[in-house]
Amino acid sequence: MSDHDEENALHEKPLEFITSIANSGGYCDGQAILPHEDGSGYYAFCSCGNWRVEADSQEDGLRRARVHTGTIPV
């Protein structure tokens, strides 16, 4: 038996992963933290389509994403 779960998103190619998130149908399957074009901060958003915030740093964006998904308390 393989050590890798064939259904695990971590083993998908990047395009397959992004496509599966794009087709998630409003669920919180993926979050992203991307830098502003001018370097002044970060955008943080979720595949559910209901959450997008501004963050001061990548760490702040990750913390906010974890709060959004319920991974850590508010």
C-alpha positions as CSV (number, residue, x, y, z in Angstrom):
1,M,0.0,0.0,0.0
2,S,1.2,3.5,-0.8
3,D,2.2,6.0,1.9
4,H,0.2,8.7,-0.1
5,D,-3.5,9.1,-0.1
6,E,-4.5,9.5,-3.7
7,E,-7.3,11.9,-2.7
8,N,-5.0,14.2,-0.8
9,A,-4.8,17.7,-2.3
10,L,-1.2,18.0,-1.3
11,H,-0.3,15.4,-4.0
12,E,-2.2,17.2,-6.8
13,K,-0.5,19.2,-9.4
14,P,-0.9,23.0,-8.8
15,L,-3.4,23.5,-11.7
16,E,-5.5,20.5,-10.4
17,F,-5.5,22.0,-6.9
18,I,-6.5,25.5,-8.1
19,T,-9.2,24.1,-10.3
20,S,-10.7,22.0,-7.5
21,I,-10.7,25.1,-5.3
22,A,-12.4,27.2,-8.0
23,N,-15.1,24.6,-8.3
24,S,-15.6,24.3,-4.5
25,G,-19.1,25.7,-4.6
26,G,-18.9,28.2,-1.8
27,Y,-17.0,26.1,0.7
28,C,-13.9,27.2,2.6
29,D,-11.6,24.8,0.7
30,G,-8.7,27.2,0.1
31,Q,-7.4,30.6,1.3
32,A,-4.8,32.8,-0.2
33,I,-2.7,35.6,1.1
34,L,-1.2,37.7,-1.7
35,P,0.9,40.9,-1.6
36,H,-0.5,44.2,-2.8
37,E,1.1,45.3,-6.1
38,D,2.7,48.3,-4.4
39,G,4.1,46.2,-1.5
40,S,2.0,48.1,1.1
41,G,0.2,45.0,2.6
42,Y,-1.6,41.8,1.7
43,Y,-5.0,40.7,0.4
44,A,-6.4,37.6,2.1
45,F,-9.3,35.8,0.6
46,C,-11.2,32.5,0.6
47,S,-12.6,30.2,-2.0
48,C,-16.1,30.5,-0.3
49,G,-16.4,33.9,-1.9
50,N,-17.7,35.5,1.3
51,W,-14.4,36.5,2.9
52,R,-11.8,39.0,1.8
53,V,-9.7,41.2,4.1
54,E,-6.6,43.4,4.1
55,A,-3.7,42.2,6.2
56,D,-0.6,44.0,7.3
57,S,1.6,40.9,6.9
58,Q,1.5,37.3,5.7
59,E,1.3,36.2,9.3
60,D,-1.6,38.5,10.0
61,G,-3.3,37.2,6.8
62,L,-2.8,33.5,7.9
63,R,-4.1,34.2,11.4
64,R,-7.2,35.9,9.9
65,A,-7.7,32.9,7.5
66,R,-7.5,30.5,10.4
67,V,-10.1,32.5,12.4
68,H,-12.3,32.6,9.3
69,T,-12.2,28.8,8.9
70,G,-12.6,28.2,12.6
71,T,-9.1,26.6,12.9
72,I,-8.3,29.0,15.8
73,P,-10.7,31.0,18.0
74,V,-11.4,34.6,17.5
